[in-house]
Structure formats: C-alpha cells, structure tokens
Amino acid sequence: MTSLTEVDEQALAQQVLDQLAPTPYACSALNKLSGGTANFLYRGTLTQPLRRPGEDTSTAAAKTVVIKVSTDFVAVNRDFPLDITRCIFEESMLHALAGFSQTIATPSGHTLVQAPRLYSFDRETHTQILEDFVDATDLTTVLESSSVDHTLPGSSSQSVGHALGSWLRSFHNWASAPAQRELVAQVGPNKGMRQLKCLITYDSFIEILERHPQVIEGHKDTLEHVKAAMKYEFERPVTEGDEPRGLIHGDFWAGNYEFAQNSVLLPDGPWREMQSAQEPNQLFIIDWENAQFGHRAVDIGGILADFYERNHFKGIAASLLAMEGFVEGYGPLSEKLAYRVAIHAGVHLICWYYRRNRNAPLPYPLPIVLDALTLGRDLILKGWAKDKVWLQTTVLASLFADQNLV
C-alpha cells in the first residue's frame, strides 16, 4: 500500500492554498482531517469570514470550510484506483439536497437533519469547498466513547436512531418522486461507485467466509446463488417503477474504516431531550460521492448491521437502542424489502473482516469473530429463504415484527 510522501502531501496542500487564494474561500491555513481515506480532506481557516448572499445576518459568518480534493486513486493507497467522476455525482446530489433539510419529530423532541452546503466545486482540480460543521463528531466515535452515556443520556441514542430512520425514509421517498427525475438521470450513471460497492460487499463475502471453512461448509452453493442475484442489482440499468430501487446514499453507515468516511455527524455536547421545532437537535449527513441508483436495502441493511457491529464486538448497548430507534423511525416495510435488508445486513456484517487492517492480527478473539461471521451467514440464508419466524428471533426482530410488515 503506497501513500503519498510527506513532500507530496505538503505540495498538494500548497496547491490547494494557491488555488483558493484569489477566491472568496482563500485560507490562511489548512489542517488535514481524519476520517475517510478515499479523498484528501482539509479544514481551511478562511482569511475573511464567509457569508452567502441573502443569508440571514443573525447567522454567524463561517470562519472555516471543509476542502475535499478527489483523485483517481484512494488517498491512503495510490495503487488502488478510484473513479474520479464520483465527485461530479456528489456535486449534483449536494445541489439537489440544498432544499432538503428535514425537521424530524422523535419521541424525545425534534431533530434537524441536513446535508452540508456545497459552496464551490472546481471540476478541473476536482476540489469541493463545503460547509464545515464545526464542533461535530462522527456517530461511531460518539457511540464508542467512554462518555457515551453523557453525550447520549437515557434513551437519546434511540432518538438519534429514530431521527436517522425517519430521515432516510423521507430521503428515499423524495428521491423517488417525479420531481427528481432529472436528478436520477444525473446521478444514476455513477457506475464507478456502484462497482466499488459491489466489490467490497457481494464480491467479497464468500471469499471472507472461505477463510474459515467451518462457517461456509454446506452452504456455499446457496450463497453463490445469493451472490449472483445481488450482483445483478448493481448491473441493472436505471429504471423507474420498482419501488425498492431508486436513488440511495450508497454509504449510509456510521463506520470509520478503510475507504469509508463517517456519513453521520452529531454536534458536540449532550443530546438534549424534548427539544422544540424552533431549537432542535441536529444531525448532519455527509459523504455523498457514493450516491447511486440502487436498492434501498443497501442503505437500511448497512446502518442496521453497523449498529449491531458496535454491540457485538465492543458491547455498546447504546448502539442497539439506536438500531431499534432506526427501525421505528423508518417505519413499515414490505416483506420483500425486509428480506433484502436481512441479506444486505448479513453481507455488511461479514465484510467487517475486510474493513479492518487486513495485515494486522484479528482484533478480537476468534470465537467472537466466528460468531459474527456465522450470524451474517445466517441472516443471508434466512433472508434468502424468507424465513420470517427465524428472523423474528434475531437482532432484526423488530424489523420483522408483524406490525412492521405491510
């Protein structure tokens, strides 16, 4: 794995500073951001505070921006090619999402969920200037923090999950409306990221299970059938009229592993219960370069499996509450969609194996790893077999509760 040298990194940062110097986004300093390794990310300190035309003067002017520079390789591994057109699709999504902020009513109050504003995009240098959510932390870090009970007291993690589920349902419905046909035409052809999503999920899960033959023995033929059927979803042309398919976020989970940016941010400080619609809590949905035309189960199953993963490997009870809140917030599913969610959740859980550092020893005892792989395998098999009774006994029980299926 070959990264840029320190000299190359410094040269790129200087190139960004020089590029922005004659613009309203001129910066006096850049600080490289962690989290997400596909692109080069910086927080830029503006030489002049930024206020957009027509913006309410009671709103504080922005003093920093996020600068996202995309290349045709993964930022931490220049030997791994990555389709550079991904940033052009992200531009289309962010422009469309500028009018799609949602205030969600949860059992504990109101939450405003929104995407960042795209201030500027240079197509020649593939450089985005984005709104900076200052003093915000990714959801994974919050859940895994020793202070999670302070940040998300009581049932707050369930409220966060509820807001995310409700927002995702609203986004899926909004993106499928006739008014978004032009957006579908613009973003639907994001073939590079569809191929990447398939590569790191359905192209990988059997290979992972084969590393532990006792998990796959007797099941490989069925799993190969599942793989073939699911891979076809990533190859199908963009069509309308099939409700479970449409524009999806494509990377909607809280993970912070290789090739992934955290897609959910929370403002720092304790989550406040019983917030009004005038002063709501906030959640920010970022990293839209994976937006694509696909199956909704990819978004739903990915984040549910990710929540469960926090509990399985690290014993984080708050992640299970978030999981339950998400199911409640997203609302009823057709049985057909629910079974697909189970399959994708199983694949996502198994592919944890490749989201870690593959050159390092397993970070958890082998029995715990095998339990995760076995559960992932069974979610795939039982989802494929449409075994609702079995699924009602699992971590996806609330998803398959009779009152949640239509």
BAKE-640387 format. One record per residue (C-alpha): residue number from 1; residue in three letters; x, y, z. Coordinates in Angstrom, 1 decimal. Example, Ala and Ser with C-alpha at 12.3 -4.5 7.8 and 13.67 -1.06 7.14 Angstrom:
BEGIN
<pt 1,'ALA',<12.3,-4.5,7.8>>,
<pt 2,'SER',<13.7,-1.1,7.1>>,
***
This chain:
BEGIN
<pt 1,'MET',<0.0,0.0,0.0>>,
<pt 2,'THR',<1.7,3.2,-1.2>>,
<pt 3,'SER',<0.7,6.5,0.3>>,
<pt 4,'LEU',<1.8,10.0,-0.8>>,
<pt 5,'THR',<5.1,11.0,0.6>>,
<pt 6,'GLU',<5.2,13.8,3.2>>,
<pt 7,'VAL',<6.7,16.1,0.5>>,
<pt 8,'ASP',<3.8,15.2,-1.9>>,
<pt 9,'GLU',<1.3,15.9,0.8>>,
<pt 10,'GLN',<2.8,19.3,1.5>>,
<pt 11,'ALA',<2.8,20.1,-2.2>>,
<pt 12,'LEU',<-0.8,19.2,-2.5>>,
<pt 13,'ALA',<-1.8,21.3,0.4>>,
<pt 14,'GLN',<0.1,24.3,-1.0>>,
<pt 15,'GLN',<-1.5,23.7,-4.4>>,
<pt 16,'VAL',<-4.9,24.0,-2.6>>,
<pt 17,'LEU',<-3.9,27.2,-0.9>>,
<pt 18,'ASP',<-2.7,28.7,-4.1>>,
<pt 19,'GLN',<-5.9,27.7,-6.0>>,
<pt 20,'LEU',<-8.1,29.3,-3.3>>,
<pt 21,'ALA',<-6.1,32.4,-2.8>>,
<pt 22,'PRO',<-7.9,34.6,-5.4>>,
<pt 23,'THR',<-11.4,33.3,-4.4>>,
<pt 24,'PRO',<-13.8,34.1,-1.5>>,
<pt 25,'TYR',<-12.5,30.9,0.0>>,
<pt 26,'ALA',<-8.9,32.0,0.5>>,
<pt 27,'CYS',<-7.4,30.3,3.5>>,
<pt 28,'SER',<-4.6,31.3,5.9>>,
<pt 29,'ALA',<-4.1,27.7,7.0>>,
<pt 30,'LEU',<-5.1,24.1,6.2>>,
<pt 31,'ASN',<-5.4,21.3,8.7>>,
<pt 32,'LYS',<-5.7,17.7,7.4>>,
<pt 33,'LEU',<-8.8,15.9,8.6>>,
<pt 34,'SER',<-9.0,12.3,9.7>>,
<pt 35,'GLY',<-11.9,10.0,8.9>>,
<pt 36,'GLY',<-12.4,8.8,5.4>>,
<pt 37,'THR',<-9.4,7.7,3.3>>,
<pt 38,'ALA',<-10.7,7.9,-0.3>>,
<pt 39,'ASN',<-10.1,11.7,-0.6>>,
<pt 40,'PHE',<-7.8,14.4,0.8>>,
<pt 41,'LEU',<-9.8,16.3,3.4>>,
<pt 42,'TYR',<-8.8,19.6,5.0>>,
<pt 43,'ARG',<-10.3,22.2,7.3>>,
<pt 44,'GLY',<-9.4,25.6,5.9>>,
<pt 45,'THR',<-9.3,28.7,8.1>>,
<pt 46,'LEU',<-10.7,31.5,6.0>>,
<pt 47,'THR',<-8.8,34.8,5.7>>,
<pt 48,'GLN',<-12.2,36.5,5.6>>,
<pt 49,'PRO',<-15.4,35.2,7.2>>,
<pt 50,'LEU',<-17.9,33.8,4.7>>,
<pt 51,'ARG',<-21.5,34.9,4.4>>,
<pt 52,'ARG',<-23.6,33.7,1.5>>,
<pt 53,'PRO',<-25.7,36.3,-0.5>>,
<pt 54,'GLY',<-29.1,36.7,1.1>>,
<pt 55,'GLU',<-28.1,34.8,4.3>>,
<pt 56,'ASP',<-29.7,35.9,7.5>>,
<pt 57,'THR',<-27.4,38.4,9.2>>,
<pt 58,'SER',<-28.3,36.9,12.6>>,
<pt 59,'THR',<-26.4,33.8,11.5>>,
<pt 60,'ALA',<-22.7,33.8,12.3>>,
<pt 61,'ALA',<-20.5,34.1,9.3>>,
<pt 62,'ALA',<-18.4,30.9,8.6>>,
<pt 63,'LYS',<-14.8,31.1,9.7>>,
<pt 64,'THR',<-13.8,27.7,8.3>>,
<pt 65,'VAL',<-14.7,25.4,5.4>>,
<pt 66,'VAL',<-14.0,21.8,4.6>>,
<pt 67,'ILE',<-12.0,21.3,1.4>>,
<pt 68,'LYS',<-12.3,17.9,-0.3>>,
<pt 69,'VAL',<-9.8,17.0,-3.1>>,
<pt 70,'SER',<-10.6,13.9,-5.1>>,
<pt 71,'THR',<-8.0,12.0,-7.1>>,
<pt 72,'ASP',<-8.2,8.9,-9.3>>,
<pt 73,'PHE',<-6.8,6.8,-6.5>>,
<pt 74,'VAL',<-7.5,6.2,-2.9>>,
<pt 75,'ALA',<-5.8,8.9,-0.8>>,
<pt 76,'VAL',<-4.1,6.4,1.5>>,
<pt 77,'ASN',<-3.2,4.0,-1.3>>,
<pt 78,'ARG',<-2.3,5.4,-4.7>>,
<pt 79,'ASP',<-2.1,1.8,-6.0>>,
<pt 80,'PHE',<-5.9,1.5,-5.6>>,
<pt 81,'PRO',<-7.7,3.2,-8.5>>,
<pt 82,'LEU',<-10.9,5.0,-7.8>>,
<pt 83,'ASP',<-13.2,6.6,-10.4>>,
<pt 84,'ILE',<-12.7,10.3,-10.2>>,
<pt 85,'THR',<-16.1,11.1,-11.6>>,
<pt 86,'ARG',<-17.5,10.3,-8.2>>,
<pt 87,'CYS',<-17.1,14.0,-7.1>>,
<pt 88,'ILE',<-19.2,15.1,-10.1>>,
<pt 89,'PHE',<-22.1,13.0,-9.0>>,
<pt 90,'GLU',<-21.6,14.3,-5.4>>,
<pt 91,'GLU',<-21.9,17.8,-6.8>>,
<pt 92,'SER',<-25.3,17.0,-8.3>>,
<pt 93,'MET',<-26.5,15.5,-5.1>>,
<pt 94,'LEU',<-25.4,18.3,-2.9>>,
<pt 95,'HIS',<-27.0,20.9,-5.1>>,
<pt 96,'ALA',<-30.3,19.0,-5.0>>,
<pt 97,'LEU',<-30.1,18.4,-1.3>>,
<pt 98,'ALA',<-29.7,22.1,-0.6>>,
<pt 99,'GLY',<-33.5,22.3,-0.4>>,
<pt 100,'PHE',<-33.9,19.0,1.5>>,
<pt 101,'SER',<-33.4,19.6,5.2>>,
<pt 102,'GLN',<-35.9,17.8,7.5>>,
<pt 103,'THR',<-37.0,18.5,11.0>>,
<pt 104,'ILE',<-37.9,15.1,12.4>>,
<pt 105,'ALA',<-40.2,14.7,15.4>>,
<pt 106,'THR',<-38.9,11.9,17.7>>,
<pt 107,'PRO',<-40.4,10.6,21.0>>,
<pt 108,'SER',<-38.0,12.9,22.8>>,
<pt 109,'GLY',<-38.2,16.0,20.7>>,
<pt 110,'HIS',<-37.3,17.5,17.4>>,
<pt 111,'THR',<-34.1,16.9,15.3>>,
<pt 112,'LEU',<-33.0,18.8,12.2>>,
<pt 113,'VAL',<-31.2,16.5,9.7>>,
<pt 114,'GLN',<-29.4,18.1,6.8>>,
<pt 115,'ALA',<-26.5,17.7,4.3>>,
<pt 116,'PRO',<-23.7,20.2,4.0>>,
<pt 117,'ARG',<-23.9,23.1,1.6>>,
<pt 118,'LEU',<-21.6,23.0,-1.4>>,
<pt 119,'TYR',<-20.1,26.4,-1.7>>,
<pt 120,'SER',<-17.9,25.8,-4.8>>,
<pt 121,'PHE',<-16.7,23.0,-7.0>>,
<pt 122,'ASP',<-13.8,23.1,-9.4>>,
<pt 123,'ARG',<-14.2,20.4,-12.0>>,
<pt 124,'GLU',<-10.7,20.8,-13.3>>,
<pt 125,'THR',<-9.0,20.1,-10.0>>,
<pt 126,'HIS',<-11.9,18.1,-8.5>>,
<pt 127,'THR',<-11.9,20.3,-5.4>>,
<pt 128,'GLN',<-15.0,20.9,-3.4>>,
<pt 129,'ILE',<-15.5,23.7,-0.8>>,
<pt 130,'LEU',<-18.1,22.5,1.7>>,
<pt 131,'GLU',<-19.9,23.8,4.7>>,
<pt 132,'ASP',<-17.9,23.0,7.9>>,
<pt 133,'PHE',<-19.9,21.5,10.7>>,
<pt 134,'VAL',<-17.6,22.9,13.4>>,
<pt 135,'ASP',<-17.6,21.1,16.8>>,
<pt 136,'ALA',<-19.2,18.0,15.4>>,
<pt 137,'THR',<-18.2,14.3,15.9>>,
<pt 138,'ASP',<-19.0,11.2,13.8>>,
<pt 139,'LEU',<-21.6,8.9,15.3>>,
<pt 140,'THR',<-19.2,5.9,15.6>>,
<pt 141,'THR',<-16.8,7.9,17.8>>,
<pt 142,'VAL',<-19.7,9.1,20.0>>,
<pt 143,'LEU',<-21.0,5.5,20.4>>,
<pt 144,'GLU',<-17.6,4.1,21.1>>,
<pt 145,'SER',<-16.6,6.9,23.6>>,
<pt 146,'SER',<-16.4,6.2,27.3>>,
<pt 147,'SER',<-18.6,9.3,27.7>>,
<pt 148,'VAL',<-21.4,8.0,25.5>>,
<pt 149,'ASP',<-23.8,7.9,28.5>>,
<pt 150,'HIS',<-23.1,11.7,28.9>>,
<pt 151,'THR',<-23.4,12.6,25.3>>,
<pt 152,'LEU',<-26.4,10.4,24.6>>,
<pt 153,'PRO',<-28.1,10.1,28.1>>,
<pt 154,'GLY',<-31.1,7.9,28.7>>,
<pt 155,'SER',<-32.9,7.0,25.6>>,
<pt 156,'SER',<-31.2,9.6,23.4>>,
<pt 157,'SER',<-29.4,7.0,21.3>>,
<pt 158,'GLN',<-32.8,5.6,20.4>>,
<pt 159,'SER',<-33.9,9.1,19.4>>,
<pt 160,'VAL',<-30.8,9.5,17.2>>,
<pt 161,'GLY',<-31.7,6.2,15.5>>,
<pt 162,'HIS',<-35.3,7.3,15.1>>,
<pt 163,'ALA',<-34.3,10.6,13.5>>,
<pt 164,'LEU',<-31.9,8.8,11.1>>,
<pt 165,'GLY',<-34.5,6.2,10.1>>,
<pt 166,'SER',<-37.3,8.8,9.6>>,
<pt 167,'TRP',<-34.9,11.0,7.6>>,
<pt 168,'LEU',<-33.8,8.1,5.4>>,
<pt 169,'ARG',<-37.4,7.1,4.6>>,
<pt 170,'SER',<-38.1,10.7,3.7>>,
<pt 171,'PHE',<-35.0,10.9,1.5>>,
<pt 172,'HIS',<-35.9,7.6,-0.3>>,
<pt 173,'ASN',<-39.4,8.9,-0.9>>,
<pt 174,'TRP',<-38.2,12.4,-2.0>>,
<pt 175,'ALA',<-35.6,10.9,-4.4>>,
<pt 176,'SER',<-38.2,8.6,-6.0>>,
<pt 177,'ALA',<-40.7,11.4,-6.7>>,
<pt 178,'PRO',<-41.3,12.5,-10.3>>,
<pt 179,'ALA',<-39.8,15.9,-9.4>>,
<pt 180,'GLN',<-36.4,14.2,-9.1>>,
<pt 181,'ARG',<-36.3,12.5,-12.5>>,
<pt 182,'GLU',<-33.6,14.9,-13.7>>,
<pt 183,'LEU',<-31.5,14.1,-10.6>>,
<pt 184,'VAL',<-31.9,10.4,-11.2>>,
<pt 185,'ALA',<-30.7,11.0,-14.8>>,
<pt 186,'GLN',<-27.6,12.9,-13.4>>,
<pt 187,'VAL',<-26.6,10.6,-10.6>>,
<pt 188,'GLY',<-27.9,7.2,-11.8>>,
<pt 189,'PRO',<-24.9,6.6,-14.1>>,
<pt 190,'ASN',<-22.5,6.6,-11.1>>,
<pt 191,'LYS',<-21.2,3.3,-12.3>>,
<pt 192,'GLY',<-17.8,3.6,-10.7>>,
<pt 193,'MET',<-19.2,3.7,-7.2>>,
<pt 194,'ARG',<-21.8,1.1,-7.9>>,
<pt 195,'GLN',<-19.0,-1.2,-8.9>>,
<pt 196,'LEU',<-17.0,-0.3,-5.8>>,
<pt 197,'LYS',<-19.9,-1.0,-3.5>>,
<pt 198,'CYS',<-20.4,-4.4,-5.1>>,
<pt 199,'LEU',<-16.7,-5.1,-4.9>>,
<pt 200,'ILE',<-16.5,-4.5,-1.1>>,
<pt 201,'THR',<-19.7,-6.4,-0.3>>,
<pt 202,'TYR',<-21.1,-9.1,-2.6>>,
<pt 203,'ASP',<-17.8,-9.8,-4.4>>,
<pt 204,'SER',<-16.1,-10.2,-1.0>>,
<pt 205,'PHE',<-18.3,-12.0,1.5>>,
<pt 206,'ILE',<-17.9,-15.6,0.2>>,
<pt 207,'GLU',<-14.1,-15.1,0.0>>,
<pt 208,'ILE',<-14.1,-14.0,3.6>>,
<pt 209,'LEU',<-16.2,-17.0,4.8>>,
<pt 210,'GLU',<-13.8,-19.3,2.9>>,
<pt 211,'ARG',<-11.1,-18.2,5.3>>,
<pt 212,'HIS',<-13.0,-20.0,8.0>>,
<pt 213,'PRO',<-14.3,-23.2,6.2>>,
<pt 214,'GLN',<-16.3,-24.3,9.2>>,
<pt 215,'VAL',<-18.6,-21.3,8.6>>,
<pt 216,'ILE',<-19.3,-21.9,4.9>>,
<pt 217,'GLU',<-19.3,-25.7,4.8>>,
<pt 218,'GLY',<-22.6,-27.0,3.4>>,
<pt 219,'HIS',<-23.8,-23.5,2.4>>,
<pt 220,'LYS',<-21.6,-22.4,-0.4>>,
<pt 221,'ASP',<-23.9,-23.3,-3.3>>,
<pt 222,'THR',<-26.8,-21.3,-1.8>>,
<pt 223,'LEU',<-24.5,-18.4,-1.0>>,
<pt 224,'GLU',<-23.3,-18.4,-4.6>>,
<pt 225,'HIS',<-26.9,-18.1,-5.8>>,
<pt 226,'VAL',<-27.4,-15.2,-3.5>>,
<pt 227,'LYS',<-24.2,-13.5,-4.7>>,
<pt 228,'ALA',<-25.2,-13.8,-8.3>>,
<pt 229,'ALA',<-28.7,-12.4,-7.7>>,
<pt 230,'MET',<-27.5,-9.5,-5.6>>,
<pt 231,'LYS',<-24.6,-8.6,-8.0>>,
<pt 232,'TYR',<-27.2,-8.3,-10.8>>,
<pt 233,'GLU',<-28.8,-5.5,-8.8>>,
<pt 234,'PHE',<-25.6,-3.5,-9.3>>,
<pt 235,'GLU',<-25.6,-4.2,-13.0>>,
<pt 236,'ARG',<-29.3,-3.4,-13.8>>,
<pt 237,'PRO',<-29.9,-0.3,-15.8>>,
<pt 238,'VAL',<-31.5,2.7,-14.1>>,
<pt 239,'THR',<-35.3,2.2,-14.3>>,
<pt 240,'GLU',<-38.4,3.6,-12.6>>,
<pt 241,'GLY',<-41.4,1.8,-11.3>>,
<pt 242,'ASP',<-39.7,-0.7,-8.9>>,
<pt 243,'GLU',<-40.3,0.9,-5.5>>,
<pt 244,'PRO',<-37.4,-0.7,-3.5>>,
<pt 245,'ARG',<-35.0,0.8,-6.1>>,
<pt 246,'GLY',<-34.1,4.4,-6.6>>,
<pt 247,'LEU',<-31.5,6.9,-5.6>>,
<pt 248,'ILE',<-29.7,5.9,-2.4>>,
<pt 249,'HIS',<-27.0,7.4,-0.3>>,
<pt 250,'GLY',<-24.9,4.3,-1.0>>,
<pt 251,'ASP',<-22.6,4.5,2.0>>,
<pt 252,'PHE',<-25.1,5.1,4.8>>,
<pt 253,'TRP',<-23.5,3.8,7.9>>,
<pt 254,'ALA',<-21.5,5.1,10.9>>,
<pt 255,'GLY',<-18.3,3.2,10.1>>,
<pt 256,'ASN',<-14.8,4.7,10.1>>,
<pt 257,'TYR',<-12.8,2.0,8.3>>,
<pt 258,'GLU',<-10.7,1.9,5.1>>,
<pt 259,'PHE',<-12.3,3.5,2.1>>,
<pt 260,'ALA',<-15.1,4.9,4.2>>,
<pt 261,'GLN',<-15.9,8.3,5.6>>,
<pt 262,'ASN',<-18.3,8.6,8.5>>,
<pt 263,'SER',<-21.6,9.6,7.0>>,
<pt 264,'VAL',<-23.3,10.8,10.2>>,
<pt 265,'LEU',<-22.1,13.6,12.4>>,
<pt 266,'LEU',<-23.5,15.0,15.7>>,
<pt 267,'PRO',<-22.8,18.3,17.3>>,
<pt 268,'ASP',<-20.5,18.0,20.3>>,
<pt 269,'GLY',<-22.1,18.1,23.7>>,
<pt 270,'PRO',<-25.0,16.2,25.3>>,
<pt 271,'TRP',<-28.1,15.4,23.2>>,
<pt 272,'ARG',<-30.9,17.5,24.6>>,
<pt 273,'GLU',<-34.3,15.8,25.3>>,
<pt 274,'MET',<-37.6,17.5,24.4>>,
<pt 275,'GLN',<-36.2,20.0,22.0>>,
<pt 276,'SER',<-38.7,22.2,20.2>>,
<pt 277,'ALA',<-39.0,22.6,16.4>>,
<pt 278,'GLN',<-37.6,26.1,16.9>>,
<pt 279,'GLU',<-34.4,24.8,18.7>>,
<pt 280,'PRO',<-34.0,21.2,17.5>>,
<pt 281,'ASN',<-31.1,18.8,18.0>>,
<pt 282,'GLN',<-29.1,18.4,14.8>>,
<pt 283,'LEU',<-27.7,15.6,12.7>>,
<pt 284,'PHE',<-25.6,16.0,9.6>>,
<pt 285,'ILE',<-25.4,13.6,6.7>>,
<pt 286,'ILE',<-22.2,13.8,4.7>>,
<pt 287,'ASP',<-20.1,11.9,2.1>>,
<pt 288,'TRP',<-22.5,11.8,-0.9>>,
<pt 289,'GLU',<-20.0,10.6,-3.5>>,
<pt 290,'ASN',<-21.4,7.1,-3.3>>,
<pt 291,'ALA',<-24.9,8.2,-4.2>>,
<pt 292,'GLN',<-26.2,5.9,-6.9>>,
<pt 293,'PHE',<-29.3,4.2,-8.3>>,
<pt 294,'GLY',<-29.7,1.1,-6.3>>,
<pt 295,'HIS',<-31.7,-1.0,-3.8>>,
<pt 296,'ARG',<-32.9,0.7,-0.6>>,
<pt 297,'ALA',<-31.8,-2.4,1.3>>,
<pt 298,'VAL',<-28.2,-1.2,0.8>>,
<pt 299,'ASP',<-28.8,1.9,2.9>>,
<pt 300,'ILE',<-31.1,0.2,5.5>>,
<pt 301,'GLY',<-29.2,-3.0,6.0>>,
<pt 302,'GLY',<-25.8,-1.2,6.1>>,
<pt 303,'ILE',<-26.6,1.0,9.0>>,
<pt 304,'LEU',<-28.5,-1.7,10.9>>,
<pt 305,'ALA',<-25.6,-4.1,10.6>>,
<pt 306,'ASP',<-23.2,-1.3,11.6>>,
<pt 307,'PHE',<-25.1,-0.5,14.8>>,
<pt 308,'TYR',<-25.2,-4.2,15.7>>,
<pt 309,'GLU',<-21.4,-4.5,15.0>>,
<pt 310,'ARG',<-20.7,-1.9,17.7>>,
<pt 311,'ASN',<-22.5,-4.1,20.2>>,
<pt 312,'HIS',<-21.2,-7.4,19.1>>,
<pt 313,'PHE',<-17.5,-6.5,19.2>>,
<pt 314,'LYS',<-17.5,-3.8,21.8>>,
<pt 315,'GLY',<-20.5,-4.4,23.9>>,
<pt 316,'ILE',<-22.0,-0.9,23.3>>,
<pt 317,'ALA',<-25.6,-1.1,24.5>>,
<pt 318,'ALA',<-26.4,2.4,23.1>>,
<pt 319,'SER',<-25.9,1.1,19.5>>,
<pt 320,'LEU',<-28.8,-1.5,20.0>>,
<pt 321,'LEU',<-31.1,1.3,21.2>>,
<pt 322,'ALA',<-30.1,3.3,18.1>>,
<pt 323,'MET',<-30.9,0.2,16.0>>,
<pt 324,'GLU',<-34.3,-0.1,17.5>>,
<pt 325,'GLY',<-35.0,3.6,17.0>>,
<pt 326,'PHE',<-33.9,3.4,13.4>>,
<pt 327,'VAL',<-36.4,0.6,12.6>>,
<pt 328,'GLU',<-39.2,2.6,14.4>>,
<pt 329,'GLY',<-38.3,5.8,12.5>>,
<pt 330,'TYR',<-38.0,4.2,9.1>>,
<pt 331,'GLY',<-41.4,2.6,9.5>>,
<pt 332,'PRO',<-43.2,-0.4,8.0>>,
<pt 333,'LEU',<-41.6,-2.3,5.1>>,
<pt 334,'SER',<-42.9,-4.8,2.6>>,
<pt 335,'GLU',<-41.8,-8.3,3.4>>,
<pt 336,'LYS',<-39.9,-8.4,0.1>>,
<pt 337,'LEU',<-37.8,-5.3,1.2>>,
<pt 338,'ALA',<-37.3,-6.6,4.7>>,
<pt 339,'TYR',<-35.8,-9.9,3.5>>,
<pt 340,'ARG',<-33.5,-8.0,1.2>>,
<pt 341,'VAL',<-32.5,-5.8,4.2>>,
<pt 342,'ALA',<-31.6,-9.0,6.2>>,
<pt 343,'ILE',<-29.4,-10.2,3.3>>,
<pt 344,'HIS',<-27.5,-7.0,3.0>>,
<pt 345,'ALA',<-27.2,-6.7,6.8>>,
<pt 346,'GLY',<-25.6,-10.1,6.8>>,
<pt 347,'VAL',<-23.2,-9.2,4.0>>,
<pt 348,'HIS',<-22.2,-6.0,5.6>>,
<pt 349,'LEU',<-21.6,-7.7,8.9>>,
<pt 350,'ILE',<-19.4,-10.3,7.3>>,
<pt 351,'CYS',<-17.4,-7.7,5.3>>,
<pt 352,'TRP',<-16.3,-6.1,8.6>>,
<pt 353,'TYR',<-13.5,-8.6,8.1>>,
<pt 354,'TYR',<-12.1,-6.6,5.2>>,
<pt 355,'ARG',<-12.9,-3.2,6.6>>,
<pt 356,'ARG',<-10.2,-3.6,9.3>>,
<pt 357,'ASN',<-6.5,-3.6,8.7>>,
<pt 358,'ARG',<-6.1,-6.9,6.8>>,
<pt 359,'ASN',<-2.4,-7.1,7.5>>,
<pt 360,'ALA',<-2.9,-7.0,11.3>>,
<pt 361,'PRO',<-4.0,-9.9,13.5>>,
<pt 362,'LEU',<-7.7,-10.2,14.3>>,
<pt 363,'PRO',<-8.5,-7.5,16.8>>,
<pt 364,'TYR',<-10.9,-9.8,18.7>>,
<pt 365,'PRO',<-10.8,-13.4,19.9>>,
<pt 366,'LEU',<-11.5,-15.9,17.1>>,
<pt 367,'PRO',<-14.8,-17.2,18.7>>,
<pt 368,'ILE',<-16.3,-13.7,18.7>>,
<pt 369,'VAL',<-15.2,-13.2,15.1>>,
<pt 370,'LEU',<-16.7,-16.6,14.1>>,
<pt 371,'ASP',<-20.0,-15.7,15.9>>,
<pt 372,'ALA',<-20.2,-12.5,13.8>>,
<pt 373,'LEU',<-19.5,-14.4,10.5>>,
<pt 374,'THR',<-22.0,-17.1,11.4>>,
<pt 375,'LEU',<-24.7,-14.6,12.2>>,
<pt 376,'GLY',<-24.0,-12.8,9.0>>,
<pt 377,'ARG',<-24.2,-16.0,7.0>>,
<pt 378,'ASP',<-27.5,-17.0,8.7>>,
<pt 379,'LEU',<-29.1,-13.6,8.0>>,
<pt 380,'ILE',<-28.2,-14.1,4.3>>,
<pt 381,'LEU',<-29.5,-17.6,4.2>>,
<pt 382,'LYS',<-32.7,-16.9,6.2>>,
<pt 383,'GLY',<-33.4,-13.7,4.3>>,
<pt 384,'TRP',<-33.0,-15.6,1.0>>,
<pt 385,'ALA',<-35.3,-18.4,2.3>>,
<pt 386,'LYS',<-37.8,-15.8,3.5>>,
<pt 387,'ASP',<-37.8,-17.4,7.0>>,
<pt 388,'LYS',<-39.7,-14.8,8.9>>,
<pt 389,'VAL',<-40.1,-16.9,12.0>>,
<pt 390,'TRP',<-36.4,-17.4,12.4>>,
<pt 391,'LEU',<-35.6,-13.7,11.7>>,
<pt 392,'GLN',<-38.1,-12.7,14.4>>,
<pt 393,'THR',<-35.8,-14.3,16.9>>,
<pt 394,'THR',<-32.7,-12.3,15.9>>,
<pt 395,'VAL',<-31.2,-8.8,16.3>>,
<pt 396,'LEU',<-33.6,-7.9,13.4>>,
<pt 397,'ALA',<-36.7,-9.0,15.4>>,
<pt 398,'SER',<-38.2,-5.5,15.4>>,
<pt 399,'LEU',<-37.8,-5.2,11.6>>,
<pt 400,'PHE',<-39.7,-8.5,11.2>>,
<pt 401,'ALA',<-42.4,-7.8,13.8>>,
<pt 402,'ASP',<-45.8,-8.4,12.2>>,
<pt 403,'GLN',<-46.8,-4.8,12.9>>,
<pt 404,'ASN',<-43.8,-3.5,11.0>>,
<pt 405,'LEU',<-44.5,-5.5,7.8>>,
<pt 406,'VAL',<-47.0,-4.5,5.2>>,
***
